[in-house]
């Protein structure tokens, strides 16, 4: 598993785990970040927020938040 913050735009990952306290995990779960959910990185320029698409919604995440979301790389087209 890799950190969501390491994915480049266009890459898709499947949520593997969320690292953090109960409030952080609950907030992300409410936004749709549940295990096995596909996430596509829309924007990740190396500075500023990371924009991801999850369950049809675009969500901006801070870099610290994105580092605490671990994903499995998805095989698109498989």
N, CA, C and O atoms as a GROMACS GRO file, in nm:
protein
  312
    1UNK      N    1   0.085  -0.119   0.000
    1UNK     CA    2   0.000   0.000   0.000
    1UNK      C    3   0.088   0.124   0.000
    1UNK      O    4   0.198   0.125   0.055
    2UNK      N    5   0.037   0.227  -0.063
    2UNK     CA    6   0.108   0.355  -0.069
    2UNK      C    7   0.016   0.465  -0.019
    2UNK      O    8  -0.105   0.449  -0.012
    3UNK      N    9   0.076   0.576   0.015
    3UNK     CA   10   0.002   0.692   0.060
    3UNK      C   11  -0.069   0.756  -0.060
    3UNK      O   12  -0.012   0.762  -0.169
    4UNK      N   13  -0.190   0.802  -0.040
    4UNK     CA   14  -0.266   0.871  -0.144
    4UNK      C   15  -0.188   0.992  -0.195
    4UNK      O   16  -0.200   1.027  -0.313
    5UNK      N   17  -0.109   1.055  -0.111
    5UNK     CA   18  -0.032   1.174  -0.148
    5UNK      C   19   0.072   1.143  -0.256
    5UNK      O   20   0.120   1.235  -0.322
    6UNK      N   21   0.109   1.017  -0.274
    6UNK     CA   22   0.212   0.981  -0.372
    6UNK      C   23   0.156   0.955  -0.511
    6UNK      O   24   0.233   0.945  -0.606
    7UNK      N   25   0.025   0.944  -0.525
    7UNK     CA   26  -0.033   0.917  -0.655
    7UNK      C   27  -0.032   1.041  -0.743
    7UNK      O   28  -0.051   1.153  -0.695
    8UNK      N   29  -0.011   1.021  -0.871
    8UNK     CA   30  -0.010   1.130  -0.968
    8UNK      C   31  -0.148   1.145  -1.030
    8UNK      O   32  -0.228   1.052  -1.025
    9UNK      N   33  -0.177   1.261  -1.089
    9UNK     CA   34  -0.308   1.282  -1.150
    9UNK      C   35  -0.342   1.172  -1.252
    9UNK      O   36  -0.258   1.131  -1.332
   10UNK      N   37  -0.467   1.126  -1.246
   10UNK     CA   38  -0.515   1.021  -1.335
   10UNK      C   39  -0.504   0.882  -1.276
   10UNK      O   40  -0.571   0.790  -1.323
   11UNK      N   41  -0.420   0.865  -1.174
   11UNK     CA   42  -0.403   0.733  -1.112
   11UNK      C   43  -0.525   0.700  -1.026
   11UNK      O   44  -0.588   0.788  -0.967
   12UNK      N   45  -0.557   0.570  -1.020
   12UNK     CA   46  -0.668   0.522  -0.941
   12UNK      C   47  -0.615   0.427  -0.835
   12UNK      O   48  -0.531   0.342  -0.863
   13UNK      N   49  -0.665   0.443  -0.714
   13UNK     CA   50  -0.629   0.353  -0.605
   13UNK      C   51  -0.754   0.308  -0.532
   13UNK      O   52  -0.858   0.373  -0.540
   14UNK      N   53  -0.743   0.197  -0.462
   14UNK     CA   54  -0.853   0.148  -0.380
   14UNK      C   55  -0.817   0.173  -0.234
   14UNK      O   56  -0.707   0.140  -0.190
   15UNK      N   57  -0.909   0.231  -0.159
   15UNK     CA   58  -0.883   0.260  -0.019
   15UNK      C   59  -0.847   0.131   0.054
   15UNK      O   60  -0.921   0.033   0.050
   16UNK      N   61  -0.733   0.134   0.120
   16UNK     CA   62  -0.689   0.018   0.197
   16UNK      C   63  -0.711   0.041   0.345
   16UNK      O   64  -0.771  -0.042   0.414
   17UNK      N   65  -0.660   0.154   0.395
   17UNK     CA   66  -0.677   0.185   0.537
   17UNK      C   67  -0.666   0.335   0.560
   17UNK      O   68  -0.610   0.409   0.480
   18UNK      N   69  -0.722   0.377   0.672
   18UNK     CA   70  -0.717   0.517   0.716
   18UNK      C   71  -0.642   0.518   0.847
   18UNK      O   72  -0.677   0.446   0.940
   19UNK      N   73  -0.539   0.601   0.856
   19UNK     CA   74  -0.458   0.609   0.978
   19UNK      C   75  -0.489   0.738   1.050
   19UNK      O   76  -0.474   0.847   0.993
   20UNK      N   77  -0.530   0.728   1.173
   20UNK     CA   78  -0.559   0.849   1.249
   20UNK      C   79  -0.658   0.820   1.360
   20UNK      O   80  -0.697   0.706   1.385
   21UNK      N   81  -0.699   0.927   1.424
   21UNK     CA   82  -0.793   0.916   1.534
   21UNK      C   83  -0.935   0.888   1.488
   21UNK      O   84  -0.965   0.890   1.368
   22UNK      N   85  -1.020   0.863   1.584
   22UNK     CA   86  -1.159   0.828   1.555
   22UNK      C   87  -1.232   0.938   1.478
   22UNK      O   88  -1.308   0.908   1.386
   23UNK      N   89  -1.209   1.064   1.514
   23UNK     CA   90  -1.277   1.175   1.444
   23UNK      C   91  -1.233   1.184   1.299
   23UNK      O   92  -1.316   1.204   1.210
   24UNK      N   93  -1.104   1.170   1.274
   24UNK     CA   94  -1.051   1.176   1.138
   24UNK      C   95  -1.110   1.062   1.053
   24UNK      O   96  -1.159   1.086   0.943
   25UNK      N   97  -1.103   0.941   1.105
   25UNK     CA   98  -1.153   0.824   1.033
   25UNK      C   99  -1.304   0.836   1.009
   25UNK      O  100  -1.352   0.803   0.901
   26UNK      N  101  -1.378   0.883   1.108
   26UNK     CA  102  -1.524   0.899   1.093
   26UNK      C  103  -1.558   1.003   0.987
   26UNK      O  104  -1.650   0.984   0.908
   27UNK      N  105  -1.484   1.113   0.985
   27UNK     CA  106  -1.509   1.219   0.888
   27UNK      C  107  -1.483   1.168   0.746
   27UNK      O  108  -1.563   1.193   0.656
   28UNK      N  109  -1.371   1.098   0.727
   28UNK     CA  110  -1.341   1.046   0.594
   28UNK      C  111  -1.440   0.938   0.551
   28UNK      O  112  -1.478   0.932   0.434
   29UNK      N  113  -1.482   0.854   0.644
   29UNK     CA  114  -1.580   0.752   0.612
   29UNK      C  115  -1.712   0.817   0.569
   29UNK      O  116  -1.778   0.768   0.477
   30UNK      N  117  -1.750   0.925   0.633
   30UNK     CA  118  -1.872   0.997   0.596
   30UNK      C  119  -1.861   1.058   0.457
   30UNK      O  120  -1.962   1.076   0.389
   31UNK      N  121  -1.739   1.090   0.414
   31UNK     CA  122  -1.717   1.144   0.280
   31UNK      C  123  -1.708   1.035   0.174
   31UNK      O  124  -1.700   1.065   0.055
   32UNK      N  125  -1.708   0.908   0.215
   32UNK     CA  126  -1.705   0.798   0.121
   32UNK      C  127  -1.574   0.722   0.113
   32UNK      O  128  -1.561   0.632   0.029
   33UNK      N  129  -1.478   0.755   0.196
   33UNK     CA  130  -1.349   0.686   0.198
   33UNK      C  131  -1.359   0.560   0.282
   33UNK      O  132  -1.316   0.558   0.397
   34UNK      N  133  -1.417   0.456   0.225
   34UNK     CA  134  -1.432   0.329   0.296
   34UNK      C  135  -1.346   0.224   0.224
   34UNK      O  136  -1.321   0.237   0.104
   35UNK      N  137  -1.301   0.121   0.296
   35UNK     CA  138  -1.213   0.020   0.235
   35UNK      C  139  -1.270  -0.038   0.106
   35UNK      O  140  -1.387  -0.076   0.098
   36UNK      N  141  -1.184  -0.044   0.004
   36UNK     CA  142  -1.223  -0.098  -0.125
   36UNK      C  143  -1.281   0.003  -0.223
   36UNK      O  144  -1.302  -0.030  -0.340
   37UNK      N  145  -1.306   0.125  -0.177
   37UNK     CA  146  -1.362   0.228  -0.263
   37UNK      C  147  -1.256   0.284  -0.358
   37UNK      O  148  -1.147   0.319  -0.313
   38UNK      N  149  -1.287   0.292  -0.489
   38UNK     CA  150  -1.190   0.351  -0.582
   38UNK      C  151  -1.180   0.503  -0.564
   38UNK      O  152  -1.281   0.571  -0.543
   39UNK      N  153  -1.058   0.553  -0.573
   39UNK     CA  154  -1.031   0.697  -0.564
   39UNK      C  155  -0.943   0.733  -0.682
   39UNK      O  156  -0.842   0.667  -0.708
   40UNK      N  157  -0.980   0.838  -0.754
   40UNK     CA  158  -0.897   0.886  -0.865
   40UNK      C  159  -0.840   1.022  -0.828
   40UNK      O  160  -0.913   1.110  -0.783
   41UNK      N  161  -0.710   1.039  -0.848
   41UNK     CA  162  -0.646   1.166  -0.822
   41UNK      C  163  -0.672   1.258  -0.940
   41UNK      O  164  -0.640   1.225  -1.054
   42UNK      N  165  -0.732   1.374  -0.912
   42UNK     CA  166  -0.761   1.473  -1.016
   42UNK      C  167  -0.647   1.573  -1.027
   42UNK      O  168  -0.605   1.609  -1.137
   43UNK      N  169  -0.597   1.618  -0.911
   43UNK     CA  170  -0.487   1.715  -0.911
   43UNK      C  171  -0.394   1.688  -0.794
   43UNK      O  172  -0.437   1.670  -0.680
   44UNK      N  173  -0.264   1.687  -0.825
   44UNK     CA  174  -0.161   1.671  -0.722
   44UNK      C  175  -0.034   1.734  -0.778
   44UNK      O  176   0.048   1.666  -0.841
   45UNK      N  177  -0.017   1.862  -0.754
   45UNK     CA  178   0.095   1.936  -0.810
   45UNK      C  179   0.217   1.943  -0.719
   45UNK      O  180   0.313   2.013  -0.752
   46UNK      N  181   0.216   1.873  -0.608
   46UNK     CA  182   0.331   1.874  -0.518
   46UNK      C  183   0.324   1.981  -0.410
   46UNK      O  184   0.402   1.978  -0.315
   47UNK      N  185   0.231   2.074  -0.423
   47UNK     CA  186   0.209   2.176  -0.321
   47UNK      C  187   0.060   2.209  -0.320
   47UNK      O  188  -0.007   2.202  -0.423
   48UNK      N  189   0.010   2.245  -0.204
   48UNK     CA  190  -0.132   2.277  -0.194
   48UNK      C  191  -0.216   2.150  -0.181
   48UNK      O  192  -0.162   2.041  -0.168
   49UNK      N  193  -0.347   2.166  -0.184
   49UNK     CA  194  -0.435   2.051  -0.161
   49UNK      C  195  -0.431   1.951  -0.277
   49UNK      O  196  -0.396   1.986  -0.391
   50UNK      N  197  -0.467   1.829  -0.245
   50UNK     CA  198  -0.481   1.723  -0.345
   50UNK      C  199  -0.631   1.710  -0.372
   50UNK      O  200  -0.711   1.699  -0.278
   51UNK      N  201  -0.668   1.712  -0.499
   51UNK     CA  202  -0.808   1.698  -0.536
   51UNK      C  203  -0.829   1.554  -0.583
   51UNK      O  204  -0.757   1.506  -0.671
   52UNK      N  205  -0.928   1.486  -0.523
   52UNK     CA  206  -0.957   1.348  -0.561
   52UNK      C  207  -1.105   1.335  -0.597
   52UNK      O  208  -1.188   1.416  -0.556
   53UNK      N  209  -1.135   1.233  -0.673
   53UNK     CA  210  -1.272   1.201  -0.707
   53UNK      C  211  -1.306   1.070  -0.637
   53UNK      O  212  -1.240   0.968  -0.657
   54UNK      N  213  -1.409   1.074  -0.555
   54UNK     CA  214  -1.452   0.954  -0.482
   54UNK      C  215  -1.605   0.951  -0.481
   54UNK      O  216  -1.670   1.047  -0.442
   55UNK      N  217  -1.661   0.840  -0.525
   55UNK     CA  218  -1.807   0.821  -0.530
   55UNK      C  219  -1.877   0.935  -0.602
   55UNK      O  220  -1.984   0.978  -0.561
   56UNK      N  221  -1.818   0.984  -0.710
   56UNK     CA  222  -1.880   1.088  -0.792
   56UNK      C  223  -1.863   1.229  -0.741
   56UNK      O  224  -1.915   1.323  -0.802
   57UNK      N  225  -1.792   1.248  -0.632
   57UNK     CA  226  -1.771   1.382  -0.576
   57UNK      C  227  -1.622   1.416  -0.580
   57UNK      O  228  -1.537   1.328  -0.565
   58UNK      N  229  -1.593   1.543  -0.600
   58UNK     CA  230  -1.454   1.589  -0.592
   58UNK      C  231  -1.430   1.646  -0.454
   58UNK      O  232  -1.507   1.728  -0.404
   59UNK      N  233  -1.321   1.601  -0.393
   59UNK     CA  234  -1.290   1.641  -0.255
   59UNK      C  235  -1.146   1.690  -0.249
   59UNK      O  236  -1.056   1.628  -0.305
   60UNK      N  237  -1.127   1.801  -0.180
   60UNK     CA  238  -0.992   1.855  -0.159
   60UNK      C  239  -0.942   1.805  -0.024
   60UNK      O  240  -1.010   1.816   0.078
   61UNK      N  241  -0.822   1.752  -0.025
   61UNK     CA  242  -0.759   1.702   0.097
   61UNK      C  243  -0.627   1.774   0.119
   61UNK      O  244  -0.553   1.800   0.024
   62UNK      N  245  -0.598   1.804   0.243
   62UNK     CA  246  -0.467   1.857   0.276
   62UNK      C  247  -0.363   1.747   0.260
   62UNK      O  248  -0.397   1.629   0.264
   63UNK      N  249  -0.238   1.786   0.242
   63UNK     CA  250  -0.132   1.687   0.223
   63UNK      C  251  -0.118   1.593   0.343
   63UNK      O  252  -0.094   1.473   0.326
   64UNK      N  253  -0.132   1.647   0.463
   64UNK     CA  254  -0.123   1.563   0.582
   64UNK      C  255  -0.234   1.460   0.586
   64UNK      O  256  -0.212   1.345   0.625
   65UNK      N  257  -0.354   1.499   0.547
   65UNK     CA  258  -0.467   1.406   0.542
   65UNK      C  259  -0.440   1.298   0.437
   65UNK      O  260  -0.461   1.179   0.463
   66UNK      N  261  -0.395   1.340   0.320
   66UNK     CA  262  -0.372   1.244   0.211
   66UNK      C  263  -0.264   1.143   0.247
   66UNK      O  264  -0.270   1.027   0.204
   67UNK      N  265  -0.165   1.183   0.325
   67UNK     CA  266  -0.059   1.090   0.366
   67UNK      C  267  -0.113   0.982   0.460
   67UNK      O  268  -0.053   0.875   0.471
   68UNK      N  269  -0.224   1.009   0.528
   68UNK     CA  270  -0.280   0.912   0.623
   68UNK      C  271  -0.382   0.820   0.559
   68UNK      O  272  -0.441   0.736   0.628
   69UNK      N  273  -0.404   0.834   0.428
   69UNK     CA  274  -0.493   0.745   0.354
   69UNK      C  275  -0.405   0.651   0.272
   69UNK      O  276  -0.333   0.695   0.183
   70UNK      N  277  -0.411   0.524   0.304
   70UNK     CA  278  -0.329   0.424   0.233
   70UNK      C  279  -0.416   0.356   0.128
   70UNK      O  280  -0.529   0.316   0.155
   71UNK      N  281  -0.360   0.342   0.008
   71UNK     CA  282  -0.435   0.285  -0.104
   71UNK      C  283  -0.357   0.173  -0.171
   71UNK      O  284  -0.234   0.168  -0.166
   72UNK      N  285  -0.432   0.084  -0.234
   72UNK     CA  286  -0.376  -0.019  -0.322
   72UNK      C  287  -0.389   0.037  -0.463
   72UNK      O  288  -0.494   0.092  -0.498
   73UNK      N  289  -0.286   0.025  -0.543
   73UNK     CA  290  -0.296   0.073  -0.681
   73UNK      C  291  -0.391  -0.018  -0.758
   73UNK      O  292  -0.382  -0.140  -0.749
   74UNK      N  293  -0.483   0.044  -0.833
   74UNK     CA  294  -0.582  -0.031  -0.909
   74UNK      C  295  -0.529  -0.058  -1.049
   74UNK      O  296  -0.460   0.026  -1.107
   75UNK      N  297  -0.563  -0.174  -1.102
   75UNK     CA  298  -0.529  -0.208  -1.240
   75UNK      C  299  -0.643  -0.165  -1.330
   75UNK      O  300  -0.741  -0.237  -1.346
   76UNK      N  301  -0.629  -0.046  -1.388
   76UNK     CA  302  -0.733   0.006  -1.476
   76UNK      C  303  -0.725  -0.067  -1.610
   76UNK      O  304  -0.617  -0.082  -1.667
   77UNK      N  305  -0.840  -0.110  -1.658
   77UNK     CA  306  -0.843  -0.180  -1.786
   77UNK      C  307  -0.820  -0.330  -1.773
   77UNK      O  308  -0.813  -0.400  -1.874
   78UNK      N  309  -0.809  -0.379  -1.651
   78UNK     CA  310  -0.786  -0.522  -1.631
   78UNK      C  311  -0.917  -0.598  -1.632
   78UNK      O  312  -0.918  -0.720  -1.617
   0.00000   0.00000   0.00000
